[in-house]
Amino acid sequence: MSLIVDGYVRLRDRDALEKLRVHRITMLEAAKSVAELDNSRMLATLEEEIELISAGLSGLNAGQDERKLAPGGDQEISPTIRDPDRQA
């Protein structure tokens, strides 16, 4: 899960992280409603994953704040992709 969260943070894909967190919260609530099974291990895992995703979202928020404070921070820099068949 940490690799998935790291990937979404690097891509700055807040929407995917939020959807992932909502999905895990839904799973956690559903697992809590099943009283017949010993699902304590699954509950602990889901809670850890939710914390990990929330930390990733917090990292995105911190990154946005840092970019806003930097000179020209409101401009996003995108990498240039060069087409080898295209002449400059």
N, C-alpha and C positions, 0 to 999 in steps of 0.2 A: 504494500500500500504506500509505503514511503516513496518508492520510485515513481509511482503514478502521481502522487501529490507533487513531488519535485518537478516532474515533467510539466504538469499544468502550471506550476509557479513560474518556471522558466519561460513558458509560452504566454504567461500573463493571462491565462484563460480562467477568469473569475467565474464565468457562467458554468463551466464544467466542474469546478470545485464546489460551487454552491449546489449544483445538481447531485454531485456525489455525496455531499453532506446530508442533503435532504433524504436521499436514498438510504443512507446508513441510519439516520434517525428513524425513518419509517420501519426499517428492519428491526431496530432496537425495540420500538414500541410493540411491534408484532410479536417479537420473541418474549417480551415481558408478559404478554397476555396469555401465553401458553403455560399453564401451571402444572401440567402433567409431566413435563420433562425437566430434567436437571440441565438447564441451559446457562448456568452461571459462567461457564468458560466462554460461551459465545457472547453473552452480554458484556463481559469484560473486554473481549476483543473488539466488539462494535464500539464500546465507549472509547477505547484507545484510538481506534480509527477516526472517530468523530473529533477527538482532541487533535490528532495529527492534521486532519483536513482544516480544522479551525485555525491551527497554527500557520498553515500554508496561506489561508486567507488573510491572516494578520500580517504575514510577511508581504503579501501583495499590497496591503494598505500602507505598510511602512515604506515600501518601495515607491509608491505613488507620492507619498509625502516628501520623500527625499528628492524625487525628480522635480516636484513643484518648487522646492527651495533652491534648486540648482539654477544657475543662469541659463535662460532658454529652456527651462524645465518643462514648459507646456508643449514643447515640440517633441514629437516622438521620432527617434532615429530608427530607420529600418535598414537592414543590410542590403547591399546592392548585389543582385544576382546577375551574373554575366552570362550571356548566351554566346557560346563559342562560335556559332555560325553567323552571328551578327557582327558587322563591322562597326568600329567606333567612329 
